[in-house]
Amino acid sequence: MNKKLFSMMLSLLLGGSIFTGCSDENSGEEPGGGSETQVVTEEIYYANMFGKDVMSTFYYWCDEIGTDLDAWNIKTNTDPIGTVDRIRYHEGEKYIDKWTMLTDDMDSFTSSVEGVSTTFGWNLSVYLLSQNSNQCVAAVNFVHAGTPAAEAGLDRGDIIVGLNGGNLTTENYTDLYYASALKVDLGRYEAATNTIYPLGKSVELTARTMYEDPVLCDSIYEFGGKKVGYLAYSSFDLHSIEKLVETAREFKAAGVEELVLDLRYNGGGYVITENVLASLFAPQEAVDQKLVFEQEDYNDYLTEEYRKLGYSLETRFATEFEYPDGNVTKKVSTKGANIGLKKVYGLIGSGSASASEALLGGLMPYMDVQLIGSQTHGKYCTGWMMAAKEAYKLCPKAIEDWGIYVMVSIYQNADGETPCMPDGMVPDVEVADVPLLPYRLGDVDEPLLRAALTAAGRTYDDAPAVQTRGLGLQFGRMPDVRKPVFGRRILLPPAALLEGMR
């Protein structure tokens, strides 16, 4: 992300009047100033200041949490990360905002959003074998191409039954994501008896810091005199934009009329990537007329500031896009790449969140979108990623590594609706996702894809090999091991807002 992006945004919106109290050269409050004794370290003091500044100014629900913000004492509060987690908007015990987070390692957060992390390259679902035991198994949902897991020959349907010579348990299963190296024992699932048995085979892996390509699979199926495309996509990152445009061109050239868009494991990402996909999938006339795709609802302060700047809160379909790539600005055009789709089948699940939900909801006013799978996550707001060193003109060294992902708006489609609000999108056709089964993404017998292709008119000579309803549920799911950016919809301030700063 462009390092000047958010500091420019903040300076433009605030005229440098709020986020300046961080050095002897500024007039803001200093550690130890005032009558109250400071009991926290310099780092925690400034982290408190940063978190409170951001939440008080940009947070969508800043008025609703006003009492908590007033009570936030930056000189005595010892846990700024926990404070943000605790005071983010909730009604009683139910947290409406489950995503705003303060971090003391912003670089790792940003790298993860960009698809770069130290990884084995797999996505897993972990199941508890018995309510009376802590023993687990992990099913591989998918692997990213070129990663250690892919090089080891692992793919969807493989099952991990042991770790480092012992059992996989509730105490060690997070090592499957966060260890630097490990050895796993593999097994297979037998649907007829609903049991898992070991294969007597082990695989050793060493994690690498690398980019994980979110374009998992693309295919074209032909039946009934038409062609249906399939795209499995796991993250709305910036690096995949050009590949997505090229894939759309291939679909268009092949005469694809309908698209199965597999977002069941996609927790979101950048709004600009969402906008690019919308321009590729929406009816050509909607793009040509630059109709409204989405609109953002901000708090009163930001709404007024945007109004003063003459900036529209609506996002319209477009064909020309710009986005930051390191220290340069990339440009991409979708002219000639609009597929001309008549219908979209969205494959969804609990892992579908934020930009995934927004894309499907944003297309609904313009075309037939049928949802297949299970209920989505329900992330209906948009966040800004803001590093302390980018937010303040003179950032204290003590918090140079800190940052925040703060919810700033609720998105709506052209009809003024947010279909995933408040608890997620409900599928039109309910089909359980069972990664225990030996069907890879793109396999016409994989249950969700099979349901979509059937809805599109493909006929099968046989009944499904297994009925997925209730399959494997007695194992019980462990909490997902997710990257810290799960449920992300990240808005980049548009170039028009930055021009006045150059």
Secondary structure, 3 states (H helix, E strand, C coil): CCCCHHHHHHHHHHCCCCCCCCCCCCCCCCCCCCCCCCCCCHHHHHHHHHHHHHHHHCCCCCCCCHHHHHHCCCCCCCCHHHHHHHHCCEECCEECCCCCEEECCHHHHHHHHCCEEEECCEEEEEEECCCCCCEEEEEEEEECCCCHHHHCCCCCCCEEEEECCEECECCCCCHHHHCCEEEEEEEEEECCCCEEEEEEEEEEEECEEEECCCEEEEEEEEECCEEEEEEEECCECCCCHHHHHHHHHHHHHHCEEEEEEECCCCCEEEHHHHHHHHHHHCCHHHHHCCCEEEEEEECHHHHHHHHHHCCCCEEECCCEEEEEECCEEEEEECCCCCCCCCEEEEEECCCCCCHHHHHHHHHCCCCEEEEEECCCCCCCEEEEEEEHHHHCCCCCHHHCCCEEEEEEEEEEECCCCCCCCCCCCCCCEECCCCCCCCCCCCCCCCHHHHHHHHHCCCCCCCCCCCCCCCCCHHHCECCCCCCCCCCEEECCCCHHHHHHHC
